[in-house]
């Protein structure tokens, strides 16, 4: 496959026009275009992360993603979102090669009854949901979404906090603890009595 600097320039310009506040990663050329998994750079695979305002198109995409997530049956008690689940949250979207690839949404709150990890009234960002489409997982998208949101809220919040109800807790703990340097706080376990 031949690489054309001119084609890269056109693609970069189109993406920059579409997204004014895209993620900039050190070592990545202009336009806020983030090469996806380095193994795919030769195929011109690009990822863009940005904060989005809630509008009807964004809402529809988030609801479609949550319907897909619910159909996976990968989390205990997860159900598709509706407008009321999403309104009032900050929304971060990921696109790879111009196609929607994932999202993170959450909001800044003040801590209450969390004294074991932070003083009462401390502002923190509660990650409500982080989702990446199945065929794009393990490409770094979830980590980039998390880091982008973390950077975006650092002036307002002192901590990133989340809960998970995943059935694949080993993979999720590896992702959050090992890859994103979060700290373990608590766990709620269950067992059906037979």
Buried (B, 14 or more C-beta within 10 A) or exposed (E): EEEEEEEBEEBBEEBBEEBEEBBBBEEEEEBBBBBBBEEBEEEBBBBBBBBBEBEEEBBEBBBEBBEEBBEEEBBEEBEBBEEEBBEEBBBBBBBBBEEBBBBBBBBBBEBEEBEEEBEEEBBBBBBBBBBBBEEBBEBBBBBBBBBBBBEBBEEEBBBBBBEBEBEEEEEBBEBBEEEBEBEEEEEEEEEEEE
